[in-house]
Amino acid sequence: MSRRKRLTFWGADENDDSLVRSVMDGRKTVTADAVADYYNPYGEYGDGSYAPGDVIEVYDGKQRLRCIIKATKVYTIEFGNIPEEVWRGETFSSAEAFRECHIRCLPHLHLHEHFEMVTLHFELLEIIALEAAP
């Protein structure tokens, strides 16, 4: 691949950049996805298959480059056993809050206790655009 990998953080709608802002604020340091989805690209702004050491461009829902992150760890977890570093890194107050949000946000998946998810841990390298352009 001759360009950096890309990742998009989706909000409630295309104008919701709250997840990207939490990355730029240094609060969000983890994201999680279903194993089956993690390793598949999802369009021009989502490459999937992120691995430790990857430098990744982060886009908002309107496909605007907002920041650059570096993948530090990638590992699989079970939905019924969310490690503290994952729920805290996802900015939740507890594992239960993590589970409740993901059940709401991923209604097409049957998220049961043994459902496997991949966690991508990252560090912020550079902020490109603090404010979303109108």
C-alpha positions as CSV (number, residue, x, y, z in Angstrom):
1,M,0.0,0.0,0.0
2,S,1.6,3.3,-1.1
3,R,-0.5,5.5,1.3
4,R,-1.2,5.4,5.0
5,K,-4.1,3.3,6.2
6,R,-7.4,5.1,6.8
7,L,-10.0,4.7,9.5
8,T,-13.4,6.5,9.9
9,F,-15.0,7.2,13.2
10,W,-18.8,7.4,12.7
11,G,-21.1,9.4,14.9
12,A,-24.9,9.4,15.3
13,D,-24.9,11.1,11.8
14,E,-22.5,12.7,9.4
15,N,-22.3,15.9,11.4
16,D,-21.5,14.1,14.7
17,D,-17.7,14.3,15.1
18,S,-17.7,13.5,18.9
19,L,-15.7,10.3,18.5
20,V,-13.0,12.0,16.4
21,R,-12.9,14.9,18.9
22,S,-12.4,12.4,21.8
23,V,-9.4,10.9,19.9
24,M,-8.0,14.4,19.4
25,D,-8.6,15.3,23.1
26,G,-6.6,12.2,24.1
27,R,-9.6,10.6,25.8
28,K,-10.4,7.8,23.3
29,T,-7.4,5.5,22.8
30,V,-9.2,2.3,21.8
31,T,-11.8,1.2,19.3
32,A,-13.5,-2.2,18.9
33,D,-15.2,-4.0,16.1
34,A,-16.5,-7.5,15.3
35,V,-13.8,-9.9,14.2
36,A,-15.5,-10.5,10.9
37,D,-15.7,-6.8,10.2
38,Y,-12.3,-5.7,11.5
39,Y,-10.3,-7.5,8.8
40,N,-12.4,-6.2,5.9
41,P,-12.1,-2.8,4.2
42,Y,-15.2,-0.6,4.3
43,G,-14.7,1.8,1.4
44,E,-12.2,4.4,0.5
45,Y,-11.9,5.8,4.1
46,G,-11.7,2.5,6.0
47,D,-9.0,-0.1,5.3
48,G,-9.5,-2.5,8.1
49,S,-6.8,-5.0,9.2
50,Y,-5.0,-2.5,11.3
51,A,-1.9,-3.8,13.0
52,P,0.5,-2.6,15.7
53,G,2.9,0.0,14.2
54,D,0.4,1.2,11.5
55,V,0.2,4.9,11.1
56,I,-3.4,5.7,10.3
57,E,-5.3,8.7,9.0
58,V,-8.5,9.3,10.9
59,Y,-11.5,10.7,9.1
60,D,-14.9,11.9,10.3
61,G,-18.3,11.0,8.9
62,K,-18.0,13.6,6.2
63,Q,-14.7,12.0,5.0
64,R,-12.5,14.9,6.3
65,L,-9.0,14.1,7.6
66,R,-8.9,15.1,11.2
67,C,-5.9,13.5,12.8
68,I,-3.2,10.8,12.6
69,I,-2.9,7.9,15.0
70,K,-0.5,5.0,15.5
71,A,-1.7,1.5,16.3
72,T,0.0,0.2,19.5
73,K,-1.9,-3.1,20.2
74,V,-4.5,-5.3,18.6
75,Y,-6.1,-8.2,20.3
76,T,-9.3,-10.2,20.5
77,I,-11.7,-10.0,23.4
78,E,-15.1,-11.6,24.3
79,F,-18.1,-9.3,24.6
80,G,-18.9,-10.8,28.1
81,N,-15.4,-10.0,29.4
82,I,-14.4,-6.5,28.5
83,P,-11.0,-5.6,30.0
84,E,-10.8,-2.3,31.9
85,E,-8.2,-0.9,29.5
86,V,-10.7,-1.4,26.7
87,W,-13.8,0.2,28.3
88,R,-11.7,3.0,29.7
89,G,-9.9,3.5,26.4
90,E,-13.3,3.7,24.6
91,T,-14.3,6.4,27.2
92,F,-16.9,4.4,29.0
93,S,-17.4,4.4,32.8
94,S,-17.7,0.6,33.0
95,A,-17.7,-2.7,31.0
96,E,-21.5,-2.7,31.2
97,A,-21.7,0.8,29.7
98,F,-19.4,-0.4,26.9
99,R,-21.7,-3.4,26.3
100,E,-24.9,-1.3,26.3
101,C,-23.6,1.2,23.8
102,H,-22.3,-1.5,21.4
103,I,-25.6,-3.3,21.6
104,R,-27.4,-0.1,20.6
105,C,-24.8,0.9,17.9
106,L,-24.5,-2.6,16.3
107,P,-28.2,-3.8,16.2
108,H,-27.4,-6.0,13.2
109,L,-25.1,-8.2,15.3
110,H,-26.1,-10.7,18.0
111,L,-23.7,-9.6,20.7
112,H,-23.7,-12.4,23.2
113,E,-21.2,-13.2,26.0
114,H,-18.8,-15.2,23.8
115,F,-19.1,-12.9,20.7
116,E,-15.5,-12.0,19.7
117,M,-14.4,-8.4,19.0
118,V,-11.0,-7.0,18.0
119,T,-9.6,-4.1,19.9
120,L,-7.4,-1.5,18.3
121,H,-5.3,0.5,20.8
122,F,-3.7,3.6,19.5
123,E,-1.9,6.9,20.3
124,L,-2.5,10.3,18.8
125,L,0.4,11.5,16.7
126,E,-0.9,14.6,15.0
127,I,-4.1,16.8,14.9
128,I,-4.8,17.9,11.4
129,A,-8.1,19.8,11.7
130,L,-9.4,20.6,15.2
131,E,-12.7,22.1,13.9
132,A,-14.8,20.3,11.4
133,A,-15.4,22.4,8.3
134,P,-19.0,23.3,7.7
